[in-house]
Amino acid sequence: MRRLTFVATLLLLALPGCVSTAPSLGTAAADLPSTVSIDSILAKPTLDPDVELEALSRSRSAPSLLRRSYLELYCRRPQAAIDAAAEVLYGLRKPSANEEAFARYLRAEAYTQMGKPEQARFDLERVQQLTLDAELQRRVRALTPPAGPAPVVVASIPIESRSAWSPAPENRANLEPMGQPRRVTIHHSAMYFRDTRPAACAAQIQRIQKEHMGNRDYGDIGYHFLIDPAGRIWQGRDMRYQGAHASGINNRQNIGICVLGNFLRGRGGQGPNPAQLGSMRMLVRQLMQQYGFGPDEVHCHSDFKATECPGPLMESAVAQMVHDLQRGEAGGRVAAAVAGH
């Protein structure tokens, strides 16, 4: 009888379609995370994320829900990530301190991805109170803006707010604090551009941000201010953060100003117009007064590296501006000395 049973089993195994090479539910379940740590929750997927998400959907454990939240973030689905984290925070079982820390971190990441960093603030503060994980603390610091108010140019100069050009969310993990600014550098966008319509200018700034973040791996648009052909000044990168415009250590404490246009000589080039030059002078003068540096700290990009930026047609304008600022500064010192006597 046993021999017949053995033979029957061999025949069944030989039949086509009876043996599956796909992993069984038991195999998939064995691969589900069982602990909450950086390696188990925040590791980049090695397979199709949606395949892993399908396996995770069979479990309601905290590690599985947190891994789901991360993968939804990875797939740029922040609302789904928030929903998965909420199941850990507000489910039937009270989360441990470690589970809550990871859930709040993931929710903060999701809010930041949605362009709502203010809504992430409480979660980030709570993570700092809860976690003992050094790597999670580092990631939280990367998401948290430096303490204190952002430096703001005085209201006497109208500035188009950052929200006016609808930027993509910045990647704060790839940004560094600015510190006290002590110099400014002038650039051009190197693209012929004369359109003065606000919508067209906003689209041009979006294009620059996309190039900087997508192709150069910057944390945001590289410049702090941009000046369009109508003379409008637009806020670029938050002044709390060091720019990415003058190469390496030259970016430290260096405010980047980009004037939209291509200021090279010859075909395809254009000269900066009076509205742009007037706004550039006004902005530079105000930044000098606000942060206490002099005309000798006003630079062109070409001062720091071999580049045609900001173009010879702009370099001459910057040289004239610096000369005028130096004369004005000297005149101010003479007047002060006379008044003192």
ZADO-1210 file (C-alpha; in nm, 4 decimals, padded with zeros to 6 digits):
<atoms>
<atom x="00.0000" y="00.0000" z="00.0000" code="MET" pos="1"/>
<atom x="00.2787" y="00.2388" z="00.0862" code="ARG" pos="2"/>
<atom x="00.4483" y="00.1639" z="-00.2467" code="ARG" pos="3"/>
<atom x="00.1262" y="00.2507" z="-00.4361" code="LEU" pos="4"/>
<atom x="00.0941" y="00.5775" z="-00.2482" code="THR" pos="5"/>
<atom x="00.4541" y="00.6673" z="-00.3300" code="PHE" pos="6"/>
<atom x="00.4054" y="00.5926" z="-00.7012" code="VAL" pos="7"/>
<atom x="00.0817" y="00.7933" z="-00.7108" code="ALA" pos="8"/>
<atom x="00.2599" y="01.0907" z="-00.5561" code="THR" pos="9"/>
<atom x="00.5361" y="01.0721" z="-00.8194" code="LEU" pos="10"/>
<atom x="00.2758" y="01.0648" z="-01.0977" code="LEU" pos="11"/>
<atom x="00.0973" y="01.3707" z="-00.9600" code="LEU" pos="12"/>
<atom x="00.4241" y="01.5646" z="-00.9377" code="LEU" pos="13"/>
<atom x="00.4998" y="01.4750" z="-01.3004" code="ALA" pos="14"/>
<atom x="00.1734" y="01.6208" z="-01.4297" code="LEU" pos="15"/>
<atom x="00.2134" y="01.9584" z="-01.6088" code="PRO" pos="16"/>
<atom x="00.1088" y="02.2614" z="-01.4010" code="GLY" pos="17"/>
<atom x="00.1209" y="02.0864" z="-01.0661" code="CYS" pos="18"/>
<atom x="00.4494" y="02.2378" z="-00.9591" code="VAL" pos="19"/>
<atom x="00.4685" y="02.6170" z="-00.9410" code="SER" pos="20"/>
<atom x="00.7961" y="02.8043" z="-00.9461" code="THR" pos="21"/>
<atom x="00.6299" y="03.1151" z="-00.7978" code="ALA" pos="22"/>
<atom x="00.6863" y="03.1725" z="-00.4253" code="PRO" pos="23"/>
<atom x="00.4101" y="03.0444" z="-00.2044" code="SER" pos="24"/>
<atom x="00.2233" y="03.2613" z="00.0448" code="LEU" pos="25"/>
<atom x="00.4387" y="03.1035" z="00.3121" code="GLY" pos="26"/>
<atom x="00.7554" y="03.2098" z="00.1300" code="THR" pos="27"/>
<atom x="00.6275" y="03.5672" z="00.0821" code="ALA" pos="28"/>
<atom x="00.5232" y="03.5866" z="00.4461" code="ALA" pos="29"/>
<atom x="00.8704" y="03.4752" z="00.5540" code="ALA" pos="30"/>
<atom x="01.0177" y="03.7744" z="00.3706" code="ASP" pos="31"/>
<atom x="00.8001" y="04.0287" z="00.5525" code="LEU" pos="32"/>
<atom x="00.9877" y="04.2554" z="00.7951" code="PRO" pos="33"/>
<atom x="00.9691" y="04.1434" z="01.1547" code="SER" pos="34"/>
<atom x="01.1590" y="04.4291" z="01.3196" code="THR" pos="35"/>
<atom x="01.1514" y="04.8083" z="01.2965" code="VAL" pos="36"/>
<atom x="01.4912" y="04.9468" z="01.2003" code="SER" pos="37"/>
<atom x="01.6547" y="05.1567" z="00.9292" code="ILE" pos="38"/>
<atom x="01.7605" y="04.8435" z="00.7385" code="ASP" pos="39"/>
<atom x="01.4226" y="04.6692" z="00.7515" code="SER" pos="40"/>
<atom x="01.1963" y="04.9710" z="00.6930" code="ILE" pos="41"/>
<atom x="01.3908" y="05.2315" z="00.4930" code="LEU" pos="42"/>
<atom x="01.6015" y="05.0133" z="00.2623" code="ALA" pos="43"/>
<atom x="01.5547" y="05.0854" z="-00.1078" code="LYS" pos="44"/>
<atom x="01.3629" y="04.8083" z="-00.2865" code="PRO" pos="45"/>
<atom x="01.5656" y="04.5605" z="-00.4890" code="THR" pos="46"/>
<atom x="01.2596" y="04.4298" z="-00.6763" code="LEU" pos="47"/>
<atom x="00.9471" y="04.5919" z="-00.8186" code="ASP" pos="48"/>
<atom x="00.8038" y="04.7933" z="-00.5244" code="PRO" pos="49"/>
<atom x="00.4463" y="04.7043" z="-00.6218" code="ASP" pos="50"/>
<atom x="00.5288" y="04.3328" z="-00.5957" code="VAL" pos="51"/>
<atom x="00.6600" y="04.3882" z="-00.2439" code="GLU" pos="52"/>
<atom x="00.3564" y="04.6021" z="-00.1601" code="LEU" pos="53"/>
<atom x="00.1281" y="04.3174" z="-00.2692" code="GLU" pos="54"/>
<atom x="00.3021" y="04.0809" z="-00.0277" code="ALA" pos="55"/>
<atom x="00.2910" y="04.3385" z="00.2522" code="LEU" pos="56"/>
<atom x="-00.0835" y="04.3912" z="00.2053" code="SER" pos="57"/>
<atom x="-00.1427" y="04.0497" z="00.3659" code="ARG" pos="58"/>
<atom x="-00.0064" y="04.1702" z="00.7004" code="SER" pos="59"/>
<atom x="-00.1181" y="04.4354" z="00.9476" code="ARG" pos="60"/>
<atom x="00.1900" y="04.4141" z="01.1696" code="SER" pos="61"/>
<atom x="00.3658" y="04.7412" z="01.2510" code="ALA" pos="62"/>
<atom x="00.6839" y="04.6472" z="01.0574" code="PRO" pos="63"/>
<atom x="00.4786" y="04.5591" z="00.7468" code="SER" pos="64"/>
<atom x="00.2722" y="04.8794" z="00.7636" code="LEU" pos="65"/>
<atom x="00.5825" y="05.0938" z="00.8081" code="LEU" pos="66"/>
<atom x="00.7540" y="04.9213" z="00.5159" code="ARG" pos="67"/>
<atom x="00.4403" y="04.9827" z="00.3091" code="ARG" pos="68"/>
<atom x="00.4507" y="05.3513" z="00.4040" code="SER" pos="69"/>
<atom x="00.8127" y="05.3791" z="00.2898" code="TYR" pos="70"/>
<atom x="00.7472" y="05.2034" z="-00.0417" code="LEU" pos="71"/>
<atom x="00.4497" y="05.4304" z="-00.1142" code="GLU" pos="72"/>
<atom x="00.6815" y="05.7264" z="-00.0542" code="LEU" pos="73"/>
<atom x="00.9392" y="05.5690" z="-00.2843" code="TYR" pos="74"/>
<atom x="00.6699" y="05.5470" z="-00.5541" code="CYS" pos="75"/>
<atom x="00.5762" y="05.9152" z="-00.4988" code="ARG" pos="76"/>
<atom x="00.2363" y="05.8330" z="-00.3446" code="ARG" pos="77"/>
<atom x="00.2551" y="06.0433" z="-00.0267" code="PRO" pos="78"/>
<atom x="-00.1122" y="06.0170" z="00.0694" code="GLN" pos="79"/>
<atom x="-00.0945" y="05.6362" z="00.0644" code="ALA" pos="80"/>
<atom x="00.2204" y="05.6601" z="00.2785" code="ALA" pos="81"/>
<atom x="00.0366" y="05.8771" z="00.5319" code="ILE" pos="82"/>
<atom x="-00.2526" y="05.6286" z="00.5429" code="ASP" pos="83"/>
<atom x="-00.0207" y="05.3340" z="00.6138" code="ALA" pos="84"/>
<atom x="00.1655" y="05.5262" z="00.8869" code="ALA" pos="85"/>
<atom x="-00.1685" y="05.6261" z="01.0433" code="ALA" pos="86"/>
<atom x="-00.2603" y="05.2585" z="01.0858" code="GLU" pos="87"/>
<atom x="00.0453" y="05.2223" z="01.3097" code="VAL" pos="88"/>
<atom x="-00.0181" y="05.5439" z="01.5029" code="LEU" pos="89"/>
<atom x="-00.3926" y="05.5025" z="01.5549" code="TYR" pos="90"/>
<atom x="-00.4574" y="05.1281" z="01.5198" code="GLY" pos="91"/>
<atom x="-00.6016" y="04.8951" z="01.7815" code="LEU" pos="92"/>
<atom x="-00.2573" y="04.8259" z="01.9291" code="ARG" pos="93"/>
<atom x="-00.0636" y="05.1113" z="02.0835" code="LYS" pos="94"/>
<atom x="00.2721" y="05.1443" z="01.9023" code="PRO" pos="95"/>
<atom x="00.6031" y="05.1176" z="02.0830" code="SER" pos="96"/>
<atom x="00.8183" y="05.4301" z="02.1027" code="ALA" pos="97"/>
<atom x="01.0342" y="05.2989" z="01.8177" code="ASN" pos="98"/>
<atom x="00.7322" y="05.2187" z="01.5979" code="GLU" pos="99"/>
<atom x="00.5818" y="05.5622" z="01.6625" code="GLU" pos="100"/>
<atom x="00.9121" y="05.7322" z="01.5789" code="ALA" pos="101"/>
<atom x="00.9341" y="05.5609" z="01.2391" code="PHE" pos="102"/>
<atom x="00.5634" y="05.6208" z="01.1642" code="ALA" pos="103"/>
<atom x="00.5941" y="05.9927" z="01.2400" code="ARG" pos="104"/>
<atom x="00.9154" y="06.0214" z="01.0399" code="TYR" pos="105"/>
<atom x="00.7492" y="05.8616" z="00.7366" code="LEU" pos="106"/>
<atom x="00.4466" y="06.0867" z="00.7721" code="ARG" pos="107"/>
<atom x="00.6729" y="06.3923" z="00.7912" code="ALA" pos="108"/>
<atom x="00.8523" y="06.2758" z="00.4752" code="GLU" pos="109"/>
<atom x="00.5135" y="06.2396" z="00.3031" code="ALA" pos="110"/>
<atom x="00.4028" y="06.5911" z="00.3993" code="TYR" pos="111"/>
<atom x="00.7348" y="06.7283" z="00.2741" code="THR" pos="112"/>
<atom x="00.6929" y="06.5396" z="-00.0541" code="GLN" pos="113"/>
<atom x="00.3479" y="06.6996" z="-00.0862" code="MET" pos="114"/>
<atom x="00.5026" y="07.0468" z="-00.0462" code="GLY" pos="115"/>
<atom x="00.3556" y="07.0936" z="00.3047" code="LYS" pos="116"/>
<atom x="00.6627" y="07.1037" z="00.5311" code="PRO" pos="117"/>
<atom x="00.4834" y="07.3004" z="00.8030" code="GLU" pos="118"/>
<atom x="00.2464" y="07.0072" z="00.8580" code="GLN" pos="119"/>
<atom x="00.5502" y="06.7878" z="00.9201" code="ALA" pos="120"/>
<atom x="00.6885" y="06.9998" z="01.2032" code="ARG" pos="121"/>
<atom x="00.5062" y="06.8320" z="01.4952" code="PHE" pos="122"/>
<atom x="00.5909" y="06.4821" z="01.3713" code="ASP" pos="123"/>
<atom x="00.9590" y="06.5726" z="01.3368" code="LEU" pos="124"/>
<atom x="00.9694" y="06.7182" z="01.6882" code="GLU" pos="125"/>
<atom x="00.8046" y="06.4014" z="01.8223" code="ARG" pos="126"/>
<atom x="01.0576" y="06.1769" z="01.6447" code="VAL" pos="127"/>
<atom x="01.3432" y="06.3701" z="01.8062" code="GLN" pos="128"/>
<atom x="01.1872" y="06.3034" z="02.1465" code="GLN" pos="129"/>
<atom x="01.1327" y="05.9320" z="02.0823" code="LEU" pos="130"/>
<atom x="01.4151" y="05.7862" z="01.8770" code="THR" pos="131"/>
<atom x="01.7543" y="05.6642" z="01.9908" code="LEU" pos="132"/>
<atom x="01.8522" y="05.5598" z="01.6369" code="ASP" pos="133"/>
<atom x="02.1428" y="05.7800" z="01.5226" code="ALA" pos="134"/>
<atom x="02.0626" y="05.7405" z="01.1512" code="GLU" pos="135"/>
<atom x="01.6959" y="05.8293" z="01.2017" code="LEU" pos="136"/>
<atom x="01.8025" y="06.1352" z="01.4005" code="GLN" pos="137"/>
<atom x="02.0282" y="06.2396" z="01.1110" code="ARG" pos="138"/>
<atom x="01.7420" y="06.2043" z="00.8639" code="ARG" pos="139"/>
<atom x="01.5146" y="06.4092" z="01.0872" code="VAL" pos="140"/>
<atom x="01.7735" y="06.6878" z="01.1050" code="ARG" pos="141"/>
<atom x="01.7913" y="06.6874" z="00.7245" code="ALA" pos="142"/>
<atom x="01.4146" y="06.7430" z="00.7081" code="LEU" pos="143"/>
<atom x="01.4112" y="07.0095" z="00.9801" code="THR" pos="144"/>
<atom x="01.4867" y="07.3701" z="00.8762" code="PRO" pos="145"/>
<atom x="01.7596" y="07.5447" z="01.0780" code="PRO" pos="146"/>
<atom x="01.6295" y="07.7125" z="01.3909" code="ALA" pos="147"/>
<atom x="01.5366" y="08.0766" z="01.3785" code="GLY" pos="148"/>
<atom x="01.3567" y="08.2876" z="01.1222" code="PRO" pos="149"/>
<atom x="01.4761" y="08.2882" z="00.7641" code="ALA" pos="150"/>
<atom x="01.6601" y="08.6023" z="00.6575" code="PRO" pos="151"/>
<atom x="01.4184" y="08.8146" z="00.4556" code="VAL" pos="152"/>
<atom x="01.4924" y="09.1091" z="00.2305" code="VAL" pos="153"/>
<atom x="01.3176" y="09.4182" z="00.3685" code="VAL" pos="154"/>
<atom x="00.9733" y="09.4982" z="00.2360" code="ALA" pos="155"/>
<atom x="01.0982" y="09.8090" z="00.0514" code="SER" pos="156"/>
<atom x="01.1976" y="09.5745" z="-00.2319" code="ILE" pos="157"/>
<atom x="00.9084" y="09.3802" z="-00.3831" code="PRO" pos="158"/>
<atom x="00.9943" y="09.0107" z="-00.4143" code="ILE" pos="159"/>
<atom x="00.7818" y="08.7536" z="-00.5947" code="GLU" pos="160"/>
<atom x="00.7354" y="08.4779" z="-00.3376" code="SER" pos="161"/>
<atom x="00.8628" y="08.1283" z="-00.3949" code="ARG" pos="162"/>
<atom x="00.5061" y="07.9984" z="-00.4179" code="SER" pos="163"/>
<atom x="00.4442" y="08.2337" z="-00.7124" code="ALA" pos="164"/>
<atom x="00.6359" y="08.0010" z="-00.9464" code="TRP" pos="165"/>
<atom x="00.4964" y="07.6745" z="-00.8000" code="SER" pos="166"/>
<atom x="00.8286" y="07.4997" z="-00.7293" code="PRO" pos="167"/>
<atom x="00.8748" y="07.1277" z="-00.6803" code="ALA" pos="168"/>
<atom x="00.9390" y="07.0383" z="-00.3136" code="PRO" pos="169"/>
<atom x="01.2996" y="07.0921" z="-00.2096" code="GLU" pos="170"/>
<atom x="01.5101" y="06.7935" z="-00.1008" code="ASN" pos="171"/>
<atom x="01.6244" y="06.9093" z="00.2415" code="ARG" pos="172"/>
<atom x="01.8494" y="06.6080" z="00.2846" code="ALA" pos="173"/>
<atom x="02.0638" y="06.7628" z="00.0104" code="ASN" pos="174"/>
<atom x="02.0714" y="07.1195" z="00.1482" code="LEU" pos="175"/>
<atom x="02.3157" y="07.2843" z="00.3899" code="GLU" pos="176"/>
<atom x="02.2591" y="07.5820" z="00.6223" code="PRO" pos="177"/>
<atom x="02.3758" y="07.9140" z="00.4776" code="MET" pos="178"/>
<atom x="02.5075" y="08.0904" z="00.7861" code="GLY" pos="179"/>
<atom x="02.5636" y="08.4667" z="00.7725" code="GLN" pos="180"/>
<atom x="02.5929" y="08.5761" z="00.4061" code="PRO" pos="181"/>
<atom x="02.9069" y="08.7719" z="00.3279" code="ARG" pos="182"/>
<atom x="02.9104" y="08.7989" z="-00.0513" code="ARG" pos="183"/>
<atom x="02.6943" y="08.7830" z="-00.3621" code="VAL" pos="184"/>
<atom x="02.7523" y="08.6342" z="-00.7076" code="THR" pos="185"/>
<atom x="02.5803" y="08.7300" z="-01.0344" code="ILE" pos="186"/>
<atom x="02.4874" y="08.4689" z="-01.2984" code="HIS" pos="187"/>
<atom x="02.2852" y="08.4470" z="-01.6174" code="HIS" pos="188"/>
<atom x="02.0507" y="08.1647" z="-01.7077" code="SER" pos="189"/>
<atom x="02.2327" y="08.1181" z="-02.0421" code="ALA" pos="190"/>
<atom x="01.8999" y="08.0854" z="-02.2267" code="MET" pos="191"/>
<atom x="01.7752" y="08.3572" z="-02.4591" code="TYR" pos="192"/>
<atom x="01.4669" y="08.4981" z="-02.2881" code="PHE" pos="193"/>
<atom x="01.2793" y="08.8250" z="-02.3352" code="ARG" pos="194"/>
<atom x="00.9262" y="08.7313" z="-02.2300" code="ASP" pos="195"/>
<atom x="00.7916" y="08.9621" z="-01.9564" code="THR" pos="196"/>
<atom x="00.4671" y="08.7757" z="-01.8801" code="ARG" pos="197"/>
<atom x="00.4630" y="08.6506" z="-01.5188" code="PRO" pos="198"/>
<atom x="00.3423" y="08.3030" z="-01.6203" code="ALA" pos="199"/>
<atom x="00.6218" y="08.2670" z="-01.8766" code="ALA" pos="200"/>
<atom x="00.8820" y="08.3828" z="-01.6244" code="CYS" pos="201"/>
<atom x="00.7497" y="08.1379" z="-01.3629" code="ALA" pos="202"/>
<atom x="00.7726" y="07.8554" z="-01.6181" code="ALA" pos="203"/>
<atom x="01.1323" y="07.9529" z="-01.6967" code="GLN" pos="204"/>
<atom x="01.2265" y="07.9378" z="-01.3293" code="ILE" pos="205"/>
<atom x="01.0547" y="07.5990" z="-01.2981" code="GLN" pos="206"/>
<atom x="01.2631" y="07.4800" z="-01.5927" code="ARG" pos="207"/>
<atom x="01.5831" y="07.5876" z="-01.4183" code="ILE" pos="208"/>
<atom x="01.4814" y="07.4104" z="-01.0973" code="GLN" pos="209"/>
<atom x="01.4009" y="07.0924" z="-01.2897" code="LYS" pos="210"/>
<atom x="01.7438" y="07.1009" z="-01.4543" code="GLU" pos="211"/>
<atom x="01.9208" y="07.1636" z="-01.1233" code="HIS" pos="212"/>
<atom x="01.7379" y="06.8938" z="-00.9276" code="MET" pos="213"/>
<atom x="01.6926" y="06.6357" z="-01.2022" code="GLY" pos="214"/>
<atom x="02.0222" y="06.6545" z="-01.3896" code="ASN" pos="215"/>
<atom x="02.2628" y="06.7999" z="-01.1334" code="ARG" pos="216"/>
<atom x="02.1235" y="06.6363" z="-00.8190" code="ASP" pos="217"/>
<atom x="02.0887" y="06.9689" z="-00.6338" code="TYR" pos="218"/>
<atom x="01.8526" y="06.9875" z="-00.3370" code="GLY" pos="219"/>
<atom x="01.6625" y="07.2763" z="-00.5000" code="ASP" pos="220"/>
<atom x="01.7110" y="07.5497" z="-00.7575" code="ILE" pos="221"/>
<atom x="02.0666" y="07.6726" z="-00.7131" code="GLY" pos="222"/>
<atom x="02.0019" y="08.0504" z="-00.6957" code="TYR" pos="223"/>
<atom x="01.8512" y="08.2522" z="-00.4123" code="HIS" pos="224"/>
<atom x="01.7064" y="08.5220" z="-00.6398" code="PHE" pos="225"/>
<atom x="01.6196" y="08.5478" z="-01.0091" code="LEU" pos="226"/>
<atom x="01.5479" y="08.8633" z="-01.2080" code="ILE" pos="227"/>
<atom x="01.3207" y="08.8442" z="-01.5127" code="ASP" pos="228"/>
<atom x="01.3154" y="09.0719" z="-01.8225" code="PRO" pos="229"/>
<atom x="01.0457" y="09.2922" z="-01.6640" code="ALA" pos="230"/>
<atom x="01.2758" y="09.3585" z="-01.3683" code="GLY" pos="231"/>
<atom x="01.0726" y="09.1472" z="-01.1253" code="ARG" pos="232"/>
<atom x="01.2776" y="08.9779" z="-00.8539" code="ILE" pos="233"/>
<atom x="01.1752" y="08.6204" z="-00.7714" code="TRP" pos="234"/>
<atom x="01.2670" y="08.4238" z="-00.4608" code="GLN" pos="235"/>
<atom x="01.4539" y="08.1053" z="-00.5522" code="GLY" pos="236"/>
<atom x="01.6214" y="07.8854" z="-00.2897" code="ARG" pos="237"/>
<atom x="01.5331" y="07.9705" z="00.0694" code="ASP" pos="238"/>
<atom x="01.7973" y="08.2030" z="00.2127" code="MET" pos="239"/>
<atom x="01.8375" y="07.9693" z="00.5096" code="ARG" pos="240"/>
<atom x="02.0208" y="07.7317" z="00.2777" code="TYR" pos="241"/>
<atom x="02.3553" y="07.7588" z="00.1021" code="GLN" pos="242"/>
<atom x="02.3173" y="07.7966" z="-00.2724" code="GLY" pos="243"/>
<atom x="02.4538" y="07.5751" z="-00.5491" code="ALA" pos="244"/>
<atom x="02.5836" y="07.8189" z="-00.8075" code="HIS" pos="245"/>
<atom x="02.9527" y="07.9067" z="-00.7605" code="ALA" pos="246"/>
<atom x="03.1138" y="07.5596" z="-00.7348" code="SER" pos="247"/>
<atom x="03.1999" y="07.3752" z="-00.4131" code="GLY" pos="248"/>
<atom x="03.3259" y="07.5799" z="-00.1201" code="ILE" pos="249"/>
<atom x="03.2682" y="07.9011" z="-00.3185" code="ASN" pos="250"/>
<atom x="02.8976" y="07.8597" z="-00.2380" code="ASN" pos="251"/>
<atom x="02.9540" y="07.9115" z="00.1329" code="ARG" pos="252"/>
<atom x="02.7843" y="08.2273" z="00.2633" code="GLN" pos="253"/>
<atom x="02.7384" y="08.3286" z="-00.1000" code="ASN" pos="254"/>
<atom x="02.4038" y="08.4650" z="-00.2233" code="ILE" pos="255"/>
<atom x="02.3326" y="08.3592" z="-00.5813" code="GLY" pos="256"/>
<atom x="02.1478" y="08.5982" z="-00.8152" code="ILE" pos="257"/>
<atom x="02.0538" y="08.4793" z="-01.1645" code="CYS" pos="258"/>
<atom x="01.9428" y="08.7283" z="-01.4288" code="VAL" pos="259"/>
<atom x="01.7262" y="08.5545" z="-01.6883" code="LEU" pos="260"/>
<atom x="01.8770" y="08.5752" z="-02.0355" code="GLY" pos="261"/>
<atom x="02.1838" y="08.4824" z="-02.2384" code="ASN" pos="262"/>
<atom x="02.4348" y="08.7654" z="-02.2134" code="PHE" pos="263"/>
<atom x="02.6969" y="08.6357" z="-02.4530" code="LEU" pos="264"/>
<atom x="02.8046" y="08.8397" z="-02.7527" code="ARG" pos="265"/>
<atom x="02.7090" y="08.7320" z="-03.1004" code="GLY" pos="266"/>
<atom x="02.4213" y="08.5347" z="-03.2394" code="ARG" pos="267"/>
<atom x="02.1832" y="08.4085" z="-02.9742" code="GLY" pos="268"/>
<atom x="02.3066" y="08.6570" z="-02.7180" code="GLY" pos="269"/>
<atom x="02.1268" y="08.9580" z="-02.5723" code="GLN" pos="270"/>
<atom x="02.2114" y="09.2456" z="-02.3450" code="GLY" pos="271"/>
<atom x="02.0561" y="09.2830" z="-01.9995" code="PRO" pos="272"/>
<atom x="01.7855" y="09.5476" z="-02.0206" code="ASN" pos="273"/>
<atom x="01.7573" y="09.8592" z="-01.7987" code="PRO" pos="274"/>
<atom x="01.4780" y="09.7055" z="-01.5863" code="ALA" pos="275"/>
<atom x="01.6957" y="09.4045" z="-01.5024" code="GLN" pos="276"/>
<atom x="02.0022" y="09.6151" z="-01.4282" code="LEU" pos="277"/>
<atom x="01.8014" y="09.8524" z="-01.2085" code="GLY" pos="278"/>
<atom x="01.6586" y="09.5653" z="-01.0050" code="SER" pos="279"/>
<atom x="02.0001" y="09.3988" z="-00.9779" code="MET" pos="280"/>
<atom x="02.1547" y="09.7171" z="-00.8397" code="ARG" pos="281"/>
<atom x="01.8688" y="09.7694" z="-00.5958" code="MET" pos="282"/>
<atom x="01.8838" y="09.4105" z="-00.4706" code="LEU" pos="283"/>
<atom x="02.2628" y="09.4009" z="-00.4365" code="VAL" pos="284"/>
<atom x="02.2690" y="09.7323" z="-00.2503" code="ARG" pos="285"/>
<atom x="02.0025" y="09.6101" z="-00.0089" code="GLN" pos="286"/>
<atom x="02.1823" y="09.2784" z="00.0532" code="LEU" pos="287"/>
<atom x="02.5064" y="09.4655" z="00.1241" code="MET" pos="288"/>
<atom x="02.3315" y="09.6878" z="00.3775" code="GLN" pos="289"/>
<atom x="02.1422" y="09.4035" z="00.5400" code="GLN" pos="290"/>
<atom x="02.4358" y="09.1648" z="00.5790" code="TYR" pos="291"/>
<atom x="02.7196" y="09.4114" z="00.6199" code="GLY" pos="292"/>
<atom x="02.9551" y="09.3316" z="00.3312" code="PHE" pos="293"/>
<atom x="03.1098" y="09.5744" z="00.0850" code="GLY" pos="294"/>
<atom x="03.1363" y="09.6148" z="-00.2941" code="PRO" pos="295"/>
<atom x="03.4537" y="09.4044" z="-00.3025" code="ASP" pos="296"/>
<atom x="03.2342" y="09.1013" z="-00.2206" code="GLU" pos="297"/>
<atom x="03.0161" y="09.1436" z="-00.5299" code="VAL" pos="298"/>
<atom x="03.1293" y="08.8859" z="-00.7862" code="HIS" pos="299"/>
<atom x="03.0585" y="08.7358" z="-01.1261" code="CYS" pos="300"/>
<atom x="03.0462" y="08.3571" z="-01.1590" code="HIS" pos="301"/>
<atom x="03.3583" y="08.3799" z="-01.3768" code="SER" pos="302"/>
<atom x="03.5516" y="08.5124" z="-01.0751" code="ASP" pos="303"/>
<atom x="03.5408" y="08.1622" z="-00.9252" code="PHE" pos="304"/>
<atom x="03.5899" y="07.9302" z="-01.2239" code="LYS" pos="305"/>
<atom x="03.6632" y="07.9227" z="-01.5954" code="ALA" pos="306"/>
<atom x="03.3164" y="07.9937" z="-01.7320" code="THR" pos="307"/>
<atom x="03.1491" y="08.2450" z="-01.9619" code="GLU" pos="308"/>
<atom x="02.8776" y="08.3014" z="-01.7009" code="CYS" pos="309"/>
<atom x="02.7314" y="08.5633" z="-01.6609" code="PRO" pos="310"/>
<atom x="02.8452" y="08.6574" z="-02.0125" code="GLY" pos="311"/>
<atom x="03.0613" y="08.9534" z="-02.1192" code="PRO" pos="312"/>
<atom x="02.7569" y="09.1773" z="-02.1710" code="LEU" pos="313"/>
<atom x="02.6666" y="09.1280" z="-01.8044" code="MET" pos="314"/>
<atom x="03.0237" y="09.1290" z="-01.6703" code="GLU" pos="315"/>
<atom x="03.0735" y="09.4864" z="-01.7865" code="SER" pos="316"/>
<atom x="02.7470" y="09.5882" z="-01.6192" code="ALA" pos="317"/>
<atom x="02.8540" y="09.4226" z="-01.2924" code="VAL" pos="318"/>
<atom x="03.1937" y="09.5947" z="-01.3093" code="ALA" pos="319"/>
<atom x="03.0230" y="09.9311" z="-01.3515" code="GLN" pos="320"/>
<atom x="02.7858" y="09.8564" z="-01.0625" code="MET" pos="321"/>
<atom x="03.0764" y="09.7642" z="-00.8330" code="VAL" pos="322"/>
<atom x="03.2631" y="10.0813" z="-00.9354" code="HIS" pos="323"/>
<atom x="02.9563" y="10.2941" z="-00.8563" code="ASP" pos="324"/>
<atom x="02.9043" y="10.1189" z="-00.5230" code="LEU" pos="325"/>
<atom x="03.2697" y="10.1762" z="-00.4291" code="GLN" pos="326"/>
<atom x="03.2420" y="10.5450" z="-00.5144" code="ARG" pos="327"/>
<atom x="02.9249" y="10.5713" z="-00.3099" code="GLY" pos="328"/>
<atom x="03.0873" y="10.3942" z="-00.0144" code="GLU" pos="329"/>
<atom x="03.3920" y="10.6237" z="-00.0300" code="ALA" pos="330"/>
<atom x="03.1656" y="10.9282" z="-00.0499" code="GLY" pos="331"/>
<atom x="02.9783" y="10.8080" z="00.2551" code="GLY" pos="332"/>
<atom x="03.3030" y="10.7710" z="00.4534" code="ARG" pos="333"/>
<atom x="03.4172" y="11.1227" z="00.3593" code="VAL" pos="334"/>
<atom x="03.0811" y="11.2714" z="00.4560" code="ALA" pos="335"/>
<atom x="03.0901" y="11.0891" z="00.7894" code="ALA" pos="336"/>
<atom x="03.4445" y="11.2142" z="00.8605" code="ALA" pos="337"/>
<atom x="03.3462" y="11.5755" z="00.7825" code="VAL" pos="338"/>
<atom x="03.0383" y="11.5480" z="01.0030" code="ALA" pos="339"/>
<atom x="03.2547" y="11.4094" z="01.2850" code="GLY" pos="340"/>
<atom x="03.4709" y="11.7245" z="01.2790" code="HIS" pos="341"/>
</atoms>
